[in-house]
Amino acid sequence: MKVILRKNFDQLGKVGDVVNVKDGYARNYLIPRQIAYQATAGNIRALEEEKKQIVKKEVKELESAQKLASELEKISITIPVKVGEEDKIFGAVTHQMIADAINEKGFEIDKRKIDITEQIKALGIYTVSVKLHPSVTAAVKTWVVRE
């Protein structure tokens, strides 16, 4: 059965590709999950319109991510932590702690979007990356201070 992919699917291809798959795979998996639909003349025309919508949506997402990144780079966050002797932190600064500090500043950031390159286990100033879009990353200055 020939199907048209509606979403990028690693095993088959990208949006808009017409691929040949087994009937059961298409009927029981791809079509119910709206990953693909049957390749007919009408569906091919509908796909073209869908592609235009997807491009517009991606452009809007990219613009909003760039705007958010420029706003995030202007702020700095402070994370108070408990320390022991020689200013060593008990544990480490986590993604959740950073996400909470950013959210207190009025931004909605999910902890899974935060990228800490090296563990933060000492007091100081660090730069933390926040991945807002596949092509947009913001750097947030993070101050780790004594509680």
C-alpha positions as CSV (number, residue, x, y, z in Angstrom):
1,M,0.0,0.0,0.0
2,K,1.3,3.4,-0.9
3,V,1.0,6.0,1.9
4,I,1.9,9.7,2.3
5,L,3.8,10.6,5.5
6,R,2.2,13.4,7.5
7,K,5.0,13.5,10.1
8,N,8.7,12.9,10.0
9,F,9.2,9.2,10.8
10,D,12.7,7.9,11.3
11,Q,12.1,4.5,9.8
12,L,10.3,5.7,6.7
13,G,11.1,9.2,5.7
14,K,10.1,12.9,6.0
15,V,6.8,14.7,5.7
16,G,5.3,14.4,2.2
17,D,7.2,11.4,1.1
18,V,5.2,8.7,-0.7
19,V,6.3,5.3,0.6
20,N,5.3,1.8,0.0
21,V,4.5,-0.2,3.1
22,K,2.7,-3.4,4.0
23,D,-1.1,-3.1,4.2
24,G,-1.3,-4.2,7.9
25,Y,1.4,-1.8,9.0
26,A,-0.4,1.1,7.2
27,R,-3.9,0.1,8.4
28,N,-3.0,-0.8,12.0
29,Y,-0.2,1.6,12.9
30,L,0.5,4.5,10.5
31,I,-3.0,5.6,9.6
32,P,-4.6,5.4,13.1
33,R,-1.7,7.4,14.7
34,Q,-2.0,10.0,11.9
35,I,1.5,9.4,10.8
36,A,0.4,8.7,7.3
37,Y,-2.6,8.4,5.1
38,Q,-3.4,6.5,1.9
39,A,-1.9,8.0,-1.3
40,T,-4.8,9.2,-3.5
41,A,-5.0,12.2,-5.8
42,G,-7.2,14.1,-3.3
43,N,-4.8,13.3,-0.4
44,I,-1.8,14.5,-2.4
45,R,-3.5,17.9,-3.0
46,A,-4.4,18.0,0.7
47,L,-0.8,17.3,1.6
48,E,0.4,20.4,-0.3
49,E,-1.9,22.6,1.7
50,E,-0.8,20.9,4.9
51,K,2.9,21.5,4.0
52,K,2.1,25.3,3.6
53,Q,0.5,25.3,7.1
54,I,3.5,23.5,8.6
55,V,5.9,25.9,7.1
56,K,3.9,28.9,8.5
57,K,3.8,27.2,11.9
58,E,7.5,26.5,11.9
59,V,8.3,30.1,11.0
60,K,6.1,31.4,13.8
61,E,7.7,29.0,16.3
62,L,11.2,30.1,15.2
63,E,10.4,33.8,15.6
64,S,8.9,33.3,19.0
65,A,11.9,31.2,20.1
66,Q,14.3,33.8,18.9
67,K,12.4,36.5,20.8
68,L,12.3,34.4,24.0
69,A,16.0,33.7,23.6
70,S,16.9,37.4,23.4
71,E,14.8,38.0,26.6
72,L,16.3,35.1,28.4
73,E,19.9,36.2,27.7
74,K,19.2,39.6,29.4
75,I,18.3,37.9,32.7
76,S,20.5,36.3,35.3
77,I,19.2,33.9,38.0
78,T,20.4,33.3,41.5
79,I,20.2,29.8,43.1
80,P,20.8,29.7,46.8
81,V,22.3,26.4,48.0
82,K,23.5,24.9,51.3
83,V,27.2,24.6,51.5
84,G,29.6,22.8,53.8
85,E,33.3,23.3,54.6
86,E,35.4,25.0,51.9
87,D,32.2,26.2,50.2
88,K,31.3,22.8,48.7
89,I,27.7,22.3,47.8
90,F,25.7,19.4,49.3
91,G,24.8,17.5,46.1
92,A,24.6,19.5,42.8
93,V,22.5,22.2,41.2
94,T,19.8,20.4,39.2
95,H,17.9,21.1,36.0
96,Q,14.7,21.5,38.1
97,M,16.4,24.1,40.4
98,I,17.4,26.2,37.3
99,A,13.9,25.8,35.7
100,D,12.2,27.0,38.9
101,A,14.5,30.0,39.1
102,I,13.8,30.9,35.5
103,N,10.0,30.4,36.1
104,E,10.2,32.8,39.0
105,K,11.4,35.5,36.6
106,G,8.2,35.0,34.6
107,F,9.3,32.6,31.8
108,E,7.8,29.2,31.2
109,I,10.7,26.8,30.7
110,D,10.6,23.1,31.0
111,K,13.5,21.4,32.8
112,R,14.1,19.1,29.9
113,K,15.1,22.1,27.7
114,I,17.9,23.0,30.1
115,D,21.4,21.8,29.2
116,I,24.1,21.7,31.9
117,T,27.4,20.9,30.2
118,E,29.2,20.1,33.5
119,Q,27.8,19.4,36.9
120,I,27.5,22.5,39.1
121,K,29.0,21.5,42.4
122,A,30.6,24.7,43.6
123,L,29.7,28.3,44.3
124,G,30.2,30.7,41.4
125,I,28.9,32.0,38.1
126,Y,27.9,29.6,35.4
127,T,26.4,29.8,31.9
128,V,23.5,27.4,31.3
129,S,22.1,26.7,27.9
130,V,18.4,26.6,27.3
131,K,17.3,24.9,24.0
132,L,14.2,26.6,22.9
133,H,14.1,25.3,19.3
134,P,16.2,22.9,17.3
135,S,18.1,25.9,15.9
136,V,17.8,28.4,18.8
137,T,19.6,28.2,22.1
138,A,19.8,30.8,24.8
139,A,22.5,31.3,27.4
140,V,21.4,32.2,30.9
141,K,23.8,33.5,33.5
142,T,23.4,31.5,36.7
143,W,24.8,32.6,40.1
144,V,25.2,29.9,42.6
145,V,25.4,31.5,46.1
146,R,25.4,30.4,49.7
147,E,22.0,30.1,51.3
